[in-house]
């Protein structure tokens, strides 16, 4: 099979799939006659082929998929004018803590936010498929350790946690995720985090914000940092 035909097969499979497809699965289309490196090269060529169109081919945590470009979503939204439910700032700030500090316990989240984390906040994130319990910390009470999921990365349009943007402060990171919740709960990352504007969002109502004296956990830990002592490594 020549390159043109192989790309057509890949393109068709990806367009018709409702879920991202991993390279090892795409190889099955060719009875494993094409290696993983060849498949990846063809996918990168397809990305270029679609570069000037309203749809783009991207790699996310669970594989490759076609999705609409950001600038097209304003028009697509007119086909489905009903707005999805928005998430509160408290929910999005909690998500930011988990994303940048994971794995974390509920107590860790409360230390950072400076307020009690309502159990309904965690439940909303779990129900959405963005966070899950991956283990328990070996300390008094063995509290649950929370981490983000592959679905979270897929919804962000990211392939790994390493692609999360880096901010200078805990408040800026929390503000960025809070802005995502205000703008579009589907969490397409480039919508709110592509510029430093996210770090300039004004402080919201007291009680839904990080405490002024909260530890600078975001500044000390990122997805690239070692896991703190006592925490199990995150396999996500």
ABEGO torsion letter per residue (X at the ends): XBAAAAAAAAAAAAAABABBBBAAAAAAAAGGABBAAAAAAAAAAAAAAAAABABBBBBBAAEBBBBBBAAAAAAAAAABABBBBBBBAAAAAAAAAAAAAOBBBAAAAAAAAGBBBBAAAAAAAAAAGABBBAEBBBBBGGBBBBBBBAAAAAAAGBABAAABBBBABAAAAAAAAAAAAAABAAGBAAAAAABAAAAABBBBBBGABBBAABBBAAAABBAABBBBBGBBBBAX
